[in-house]
Amino acid sequence: MVVTDKGTPKNQPAVYVAGRMLEIEAFKFYNRLWRYQFDVTEERISKLGSNVGNENLFQPSSHTTVIKMVEVKDQDYLLYFFNELALEYTPPKSEPSQLVARVARVCKKDSSLGGWSSLVKVQLVCQSDEKFSPDQTVIYNKLIALTISEDGERFYGIFKNNGKKSSQTGVCSYSLSEINNALNVDTFYEKRTENSLSFLIPSSVPKDIPYKPGICRPSSKSIVDEERVRKYLSKTTIKHDTLIKTPFTLSKPGIIWNHIAVDETSNRDEKIFYLTTNTRGISKIALKVNGSVDDISEIYPFDSSLEEDFYNTFELHGNSIYFTTDAHVGKLSLKELCASYSTCTSCLSDPDCSWDSIKNTCKYPGGSLSAPVHVQCSNGMMQKDLSKARSIQAIKLSSNACIKENKDILSRKKYVRGTNTDILMSCESYCNVVDDKVRWFKNGEELTFNDKKYTINKEFSLIVWNVTSAEKGLFTCVTGNLNIVLSIWEVITADCNPNDAECIWRDEFNKWCQKFDEYTLAFNIWKCMENSCQNSDADTCYSKEARVVCEEKHRKYTDVSNNR
């Protein structure tokens, strides 16, 4: 949906939705400050364009789907990105079966009465080359999702290939100038009869057509002229040109990307893309200036489950990703992603992150930390070198990623009473991860195992013998090859777990006792000083010296409270 009040007929507010223009009239809002709500008192939407058949934007088919509508900045037209059945490829008297992706352009001044008179559309083709498929060309014909660059000059689309063996998706990029150049071509396809194929018109626009279709004019002066153009476009809305691009990245076979967001931070030489998957994950990839692509990480906020489109909406704002599902409204902070990396190498493999070698933690942002200690690992590896060694990492962000008995793998704490206590921390190796071993880290440093201090059992759980205050901190378990975080424990030396009833009761009791002792002490001091006044004058009995004597006499109450 696009809402605009600039360049429309009579410059009235209008809504463009699913190929139609709706005019908004008499929207009135009254702000009730005391309730912080808007009260809609009157709303009326009048439909101006009712025809959405061949004479309008889309072919009459349930397969027609609008993916995105874009109001182009500082321009007098809109762009529609959609899928429809390609009638120009359909044999006579046959049902159309080939689905194609298209982009259409409609002028804002077009009133749409009886159908659009300014509409033109062109096919978008996303097909692989020998780099991805040496044996044959693969066409990703269905547009799944689209996002736009910050300057509005480039569009990134996810296209799907409906292969017989397995489906796959790719990302193709189209510039605004490329789209307009294709839409400005003079030649069209024409369906001469209802049941015929579409034929290419060899000549340009016929002379009896008053103006070139698709060109946005200052105003619609002649209804007769509009009707002539509209009648011509009812057979020739498809432009001859096609925009053919090669995907710069492909998903793995069987993995379907459904939503896309791009981060174009200006102070680095690569664009970061986030793509949701049918396994409820989020793929994070980097597109470099030279066109090469690095897989950075796979993020799993939810349980893995093969669903075609688990996410309903997915957008990047600032340094957070916002998304909705049928059951969730979520926010994913890039700061949280950085904190999930447990080693320096995995941390610096993500261009958003920097390694703090003092605290042995991965932090966000990556580009603004100037001290060399934050951008270099102990092995000399720096961020700029990691594109060569970068390998994909999987990040588990919630208990649903690897779940057993509803335990939260990322927020568990182990409370140790006193010293000389042994503790066991599980690694959650029941996750669906194929790996030959696991590794344990303490505060970012990998542990070496020995019988006296650290032992790992056959379930990959870590046993810490004779725990002291030196064991306080974060213990992280990751897979040996994939660097998937399986478990994070925080060891805290304390008498009890603050969340347990025993600890809560004791804490409240101690607070009450402390207050009671404070009142008792104050009362005794006052009584002591009052008694001393019976045999002395007021200046002497309430002097500082007398107060000190009384405080020392009754200090035992405070001492008992502190030692309780």
Secondary structure, DSSP 4 states (H G I P E B T S, - for coil): -EEE-SSSGGG--EEEETTEEEEEEEEEEEEETTTTEEEEEEEEEEE-----STTSSS-S-TT-EEEEEEE-TTSSEEEEEEEEE-GGGPPTTS----EEEEEEEEETT---TTS-SS-EEEEEEEE--TTT-SSS--EE-EEEEEEE-TTSSEEEEEEEE--SS--EEEEEEEEHHHHHHHHT-S-BEEESSTTSPEEE-SSSS-TTSSS-TTPPPS----HHHHHHHHHHHHHH-EEEEEEEE--SEEPPTT--EEEEEEE--TTSSEEEEEEEETTS-EEEEEEETTS-EEEEEEEESS-----S---SEEEEETTEEEEE-SS-EEEEEHHHHHHT--SHHHHHTSTT-EEETTTTEEES-STT--SGGGSB-TTS-BGGGHHHH---EEEE-STTTS-STT--TTSEEEEE-SSSEEEEE---TTSS---S-EEEEETTEEP---SSSEEE-TT--EEEEEE-GGG-EEEEEEETTT--EEEEEEEEE-SS-TTSHHHHHHHHHHHHHHHHHHHHHHHHHHHHHHHHGGGS-HHHHTSHHHHHHHHHHTTHHHHHHHH-
